[in-house]
Amino acid sequence: MDALLASLRAAGEPTRLRLLALSAHGELSVTEFTQILSQSQPRVSRHLKLLVEAGLLERFREGALVFYRIASQGESAHFARTLVDLLPQDDSALNRDLQRLEQIRIHRRERAESYFNQNAAEWNRIRQMHVPEADVEKQLIKVIGKNSVETFVDIGTGTGRILALVADQVKQGIGIDQSAEMLAVARAYLEQENLKHVHVRKGDMYNMPFDDQSVDLATVHLVLHYSLDPAPVIKEAVRVLKPAGRLVIVDFAPHQEEHLRTEHNHLRLGFSDAEMKKAMKAAGLSPGKTHSLAGDPLTVNIWQGTRQLVH
């Protein structure tokens, strides 16, 4: 009863109702809210604070920016979604807000495209050294399987492509990355794909912002070679996995392309099957079958492990 009353009080104000409606369409920063609503930042921040305290919105920091989105769990989250669904589709104020939101999204896509184009040449050179990405993704989907997944995390999400790839079978998906530029690319891509149940966060693969045993499936897609030692990354991934949760790693087999270290900041020139399985076992995973996709000169391996049940 108290939680419901708090939610009703928080939502029962025109500006806060508009903020709630906008948040149902994706993640927005305080600055973006002020641009859409044409209100001062202090005023918008106060309204957002009340909505967060009532459990209707979630707040998270990404460097110097703070983003908000509609709550995803709990009774207040259900109330928030129900309230948004009840809003009239023909309300002129809400429709103006959505038109301004689309302008924000266009601006995001333009910035993301600019960054992507600046770096596309380097990424394409690496892609040409291994099997086509479509083949890697096809095999990855086979390894993951077709069963539905409650909570999914993509570690080092980059463009957000893996989030989109598994979106149809996950209830909630989160991608983490350290690069603000890559997060902007991923956020714009996921918005363009209209995927509202998967989103991205700024996060460190050595210290992820997730509770112990809270994730059903985690992937690390072509990211581990930026770490000197795979063991700490795998150990941190296992920390957040539920018992019987799964970790799937996509990365290169050992190679001699030294220029990837000097020109692209790869700290490791691939990983042997023995090293990966040893690290998995040490972290508490039961390794599964390794799948290899041979390329010239880079071979892509897909490793998988299941968190052991605690008896």
C-alpha positions as CSV (number, residue, x, y, z in Angstrom):
1,M,0.0,0.0,0.0
2,D,2.7,2.5,1.0
3,A,4.7,1.8,-2.2
4,L,1.7,2.3,-4.4
5,L,0.8,5.5,-2.7
6,A,4.4,6.8,-3.1
7,S,4.2,5.9,-6.8
8,L,0.9,7.7,-7.3
9,R,2.2,10.8,-5.6
10,A,5.4,10.8,-7.6
11,A,3.6,10.3,-11.0
12,G,0.7,12.6,-10.2
13,E,2.2,15.8,-11.7
14,P,2.2,16.8,-15.3
15,T,6.0,17.2,-15.8
16,R,6.8,14.0,-14.0
17,L,4.2,12.1,-16.1
18,R,5.9,13.5,-19.2
19,L,9.3,12.4,-17.9
20,L,7.9,8.9,-17.2
21,A,6.4,8.7,-20.7
22,L,9.7,9.7,-22.3
23,S,11.7,7.2,-20.2
24,A,9.5,4.4,-21.5
25,H,11.0,5.0,-25.0
26,G,14.7,4.6,-23.9
27,E,17.5,6.1,-21.9
28,L,17.9,9.8,-21.7
29,S,20.3,12.2,-19.9
30,V,19.2,15.1,-17.8
31,T,20.4,17.5,-20.6
32,E,18.3,15.6,-23.1
33,F,15.2,15.8,-20.9
34,T,15.7,19.6,-20.5
35,Q,16.0,20.0,-24.3
36,I,12.7,18.1,-24.8
37,L,10.7,19.7,-22.0
38,S,12.2,23.2,-22.4
39,Q,12.6,23.4,-18.6
40,S,15.6,24.3,-16.4
41,Q,18.0,21.5,-15.4
42,P,17.5,22.0,-11.6
43,R,13.7,21.7,-12.0
44,V,14.0,18.6,-14.2
45,S,16.5,17.0,-11.8
46,R,14.2,17.5,-8.9
47,H,11.4,15.8,-10.7
48,L,13.7,12.9,-11.8
49,K,14.9,12.5,-8.2
50,L,11.3,12.0,-7.0
51,L,10.6,9.4,-9.7
52,V,13.7,7.5,-8.8
53,E,12.9,7.5,-5.1
54,A,9.5,6.2,-5.9
55,G,11.0,3.3,-7.9
56,L,9.4,4.4,-11.2
57,L,12.8,5.3,-12.8
58,E,16.3,3.9,-12.7
59,R,19.3,6.2,-12.6
60,F,22.9,5.4,-13.6
61,R,26.0,7.4,-14.2
62,E,28.1,7.2,-17.4
63,G,31.2,9.3,-16.9
64,A,30.1,12.9,-16.5
65,L,26.5,12.1,-17.6
66,V,23.6,10.7,-15.7
67,F,21.0,8.6,-17.6
68,Y,17.5,7.6,-16.6
69,R,15.2,4.9,-17.9
70,I,11.9,3.4,-16.8
71,A,12.3,0.9,-13.9
72,S,12.6,-2.7,-15.0
73,Q,11.9,-4.7,-11.9
74,G,9.6,-4.6,-8.9
75,E,6.0,-3.6,-8.2
76,S,6.7,0.1,-9.0
77,A,8.1,-0.9,-12.3
78,H,4.9,-2.7,-13.2
79,F,2.9,0.3,-12.1
80,A,5.1,2.6,-14.2
81,R,4.6,0.5,-17.4
82,T,0.8,0.3,-16.7
83,L,0.6,4.1,-16.2
84,V,2.4,4.8,-19.5
85,D,0.2,2.4,-21.3
86,L,-2.9,4.3,-20.1
87,L,-1.6,7.6,-21.5
88,P,-3.8,8.9,-24.4
89,Q,-2.1,8.4,-27.8
90,D,-3.5,11.7,-29.1
91,D,-2.3,14.0,-26.3
92,S,-0.7,17.0,-28.0
93,A,1.9,17.7,-25.3
94,L,3.1,14.1,-25.2
95,N,3.3,14.0,-29.0
96,R,5.4,17.1,-29.1
97,D,7.7,15.5,-26.6
98,L,8.0,12.4,-28.8
99,Q,8.8,14.6,-31.8
100,R,11.6,16.3,-29.9
101,L,12.8,12.9,-28.7
102,E,13.1,11.8,-32.3
103,Q,15.4,14.8,-32.9
104,I,17.5,13.8,-30.0
105,R,17.8,10.3,-31.4
106,I,18.7,11.6,-34.9
107,H,21.5,13.7,-33.3
108,R,22.7,10.6,-31.4
109,R,22.9,8.6,-34.6
110,E,24.8,11.3,-36.4
111,R,27.4,11.5,-33.6
112,A,27.7,7.7,-33.4
113,E,28.0,7.4,-37.2
114,S,30.7,10.0,-37.2
115,Y,32.8,8.1,-34.6
116,F,32.1,4.8,-36.3
117,N,33.2,6.1,-39.7
118,Q,36.4,7.5,-38.3
119,N,37.4,4.0,-37.0
120,A,35.7,1.8,-39.6
121,A,38.9,1.4,-41.7
122,E,40.8,-0.1,-38.8
123,W,38.0,-2.4,-37.8
124,N,37.5,-3.6,-41.3
125,R,41.2,-4.4,-41.7
126,I,41.0,-6.8,-38.7
127,R,37.7,-8.3,-40.0
128,Q,39.4,-9.2,-43.2
129,M,41.9,-11.3,-41.3
130,H,39.4,-13.8,-40.0
131,V,36.2,-15.6,-41.1
132,P,33.2,-13.4,-41.9
133,E,31.4,-12.1,-38.9
134,A,28.2,-13.7,-40.1
135,D,29.8,-17.1,-39.8
136,V,31.0,-16.3,-36.2
137,E,27.6,-15.0,-35.2
138,K,25.9,-18.1,-36.7
139,Q,28.1,-20.4,-34.7
140,L,27.7,-18.2,-31.6
141,I,23.9,-18.6,-31.8
142,K,24.3,-22.3,-32.1
143,V,26.4,-22.4,-28.9
144,I,24.0,-20.2,-27.0
145,G,21.1,-22.3,-28.1
146,K,17.4,-21.3,-28.5
147,N,16.3,-21.5,-24.9
148,S,14.9,-18.3,-23.4
149,V,17.2,-16.3,-21.1
150,E,16.1,-14.3,-18.1
151,T,19.1,-12.0,-17.7
152,F,21.9,-11.6,-20.2
153,V,25.2,-9.6,-20.0
154,D,27.5,-8.8,-22.9
155,I,30.9,-7.9,-21.5
156,G,32.7,-5.3,-23.7
157,T,29.6,-4.8,-25.8
158,G,31.2,-2.4,-28.4
159,T,28.6,-1.6,-31.0
160,G,25.9,-3.6,-29.2
161,R,25.7,-6.1,-32.0
162,I,25.6,-9.2,-29.7
163,L,22.8,-7.7,-27.6
164,A,20.8,-7.3,-30.8
165,L,21.7,-10.8,-32.0
166,V,20.2,-12.5,-28.9
167,A,17.5,-9.9,-28.1
168,D,14.6,-12.2,-29.2
169,Q,15.4,-14.8,-26.6
170,V,16.3,-12.7,-23.6
171,K,14.0,-11.0,-21.2
172,Q,16.6,-8.4,-20.1
173,G,19.9,-7.7,-21.7
174,I,22.7,-5.4,-20.6
175,G,25.9,-4.6,-22.4
176,I,28.9,-3.0,-20.6
177,D,31.8,-1.1,-22.1
178,Q,34.4,1.3,-20.9
179,S,34.3,3.5,-24.0
180,A,31.8,6.4,-23.9
181,E,32.1,6.6,-27.7
182,M,31.3,2.9,-28.2
183,L,28.4,3.2,-25.8
184,A,27.0,6.1,-27.9
185,V,27.3,3.8,-31.0
186,A,25.6,0.9,-29.2
187,R,22.8,3.1,-27.8
188,A,22.0,4.6,-31.2
189,Y,22.1,1.1,-32.9
190,L,19.8,-0.4,-30.3
191,E,17.4,2.5,-30.6
192,Q,17.4,2.1,-34.4
193,E,16.5,-1.5,-34.0
194,N,13.7,-0.5,-31.5
195,L,15.1,-2.8,-28.8
196,K,13.8,-1.4,-25.6
197,H,14.5,-4.4,-23.3
198,V,18.2,-4.4,-23.9
199,H,20.5,-1.5,-23.0
200,V,24.1,-0.5,-22.3
201,R,26.0,0.7,-19.3
202,K,29.5,2.1,-18.7
203,G,31.4,-0.7,-16.8
204,D,34.7,-2.4,-16.2
205,M,35.0,-6.1,-17.1
206,Y,37.2,-6.5,-14.0
207,N,34.6,-5.0,-11.7
208,M,31.1,-5.2,-13.2
209,P,28.2,-3.3,-11.7
210,F,26.1,-6.4,-11.0
211,D,25.2,-8.4,-8.0
212,D,26.6,-11.9,-7.3
213,Q,24.8,-14.7,-9.0
214,S,22.4,-12.4,-10.8
215,V,23.0,-13.4,-14.5
216,D,22.0,-16.4,-16.5
217,L,24.2,-15.9,-19.6
218,A,27.3,-13.8,-20.2
219,T,29.3,-13.3,-23.4
220,V,32.7,-11.8,-24.0
221,H,33.0,-11.2,-27.8
222,L,36.4,-10.4,-29.2
223,V,37.3,-8.4,-26.1
224,L,39.5,-10.7,-24.0
225,H,42.6,-10.0,-26.1
226,Y,42.7,-6.5,-24.6
227,S,43.5,-8.2,-21.3
228,L,47.0,-9.6,-20.5
229,D,45.5,-12.3,-18.4
230,P,42.1,-13.9,-19.1
231,A,41.7,-15.3,-15.6
232,P,40.6,-12.1,-13.7
233,V,38.0,-11.4,-16.4
234,I,36.6,-14.9,-16.3
235,K,36.6,-14.9,-12.5
236,E,34.6,-11.7,-12.5
237,A,32.1,-13.1,-15.0
238,V,31.7,-16.2,-12.9
239,R,31.0,-14.1,-9.9
240,V,27.8,-12.6,-11.5
241,L,26.6,-15.9,-13.0
242,K,23.9,-17.9,-11.3
243,P,24.5,-21.6,-10.5
244,A,24.3,-23.4,-13.8
245,G,24.7,-20.0,-15.6
246,R,26.8,-19.9,-18.7
247,L,29.8,-18.0,-20.0
248,V,30.6,-17.9,-23.7
249,I,33.9,-16.4,-24.9
250,V,34.7,-15.5,-28.5
251,D,38.3,-14.7,-29.3
252,F,41.4,-15.5,-31.4
253,A,43.5,-18.7,-31.2
254,P,47.3,-18.0,-30.8
255,H,48.7,-16.1,-33.8
256,Q,51.8,-14.1,-34.8
257,E,50.2,-10.9,-36.1
258,E,52.4,-8.6,-34.0
259,H,51.0,-5.5,-35.6
260,L,47.7,-6.0,-33.8
261,R,49.6,-5.4,-30.6
262,T,51.4,-2.3,-31.8
263,E,48.7,-0.8,-34.0
264,H,45.5,-1.9,-32.3
265,N,46.4,-2.2,-28.6
266,H,45.9,-6.0,-28.5
267,L,47.6,-7.1,-25.3
268,R,47.4,-10.8,-26.2
269,L,48.0,-12.5,-29.5
270,G,45.3,-15.0,-29.0
271,F,44.7,-17.7,-26.4
272,S,45.3,-21.5,-26.5
273,D,42.5,-23.9,-25.8
274,A,44.4,-25.3,-22.8
275,E,44.9,-21.8,-21.2
276,M,41.2,-20.9,-21.6
277,K,39.9,-24.2,-20.1
278,K,42.4,-24.0,-17.3
279,A,41.2,-20.4,-16.4
280,M,37.6,-21.6,-16.7
281,K,38.1,-24.5,-14.3
282,A,40.0,-22.4,-11.8
283,A,37.1,-19.9,-11.8
284,G,34.5,-22.6,-11.1
285,L,33.3,-23.3,-14.6
286,S,32.8,-26.7,-16.3
287,P,34.2,-26.2,-19.8
288,G,32.2,-27.4,-22.8
289,K,33.2,-28.1,-26.4
290,T,35.4,-25.5,-28.2
291,H,34.4,-24.5,-31.7
292,S,37.0,-23.2,-34.1
293,L,36.5,-21.2,-37.2
294,A,39.7,-21.1,-39.2
295,G,40.6,-17.9,-41.0
296,D,43.7,-16.4,-42.7
297,P,45.7,-15.7,-40.7
298,L,43.3,-15.5,-37.6
299,T,41.3,-18.4,-36.3
300,V,38.3,-17.5,-34.1
301,N,37.5,-19.9,-31.2
302,I,34.3,-20.0,-29.2
303,W,34.7,-21.3,-25.7
304,Q,31.9,-22.1,-23.3
305,G,31.6,-23.0,-19.7
306,T,28.8,-23.6,-17.1
307,R,29.0,-22.4,-13.5
308,Q,29.2,-25.4,-11.3
309,L,26.4,-26.0,-8.8
310,V,27.3,-25.5,-5.2
311,H,26.3,-28.5,-3.0
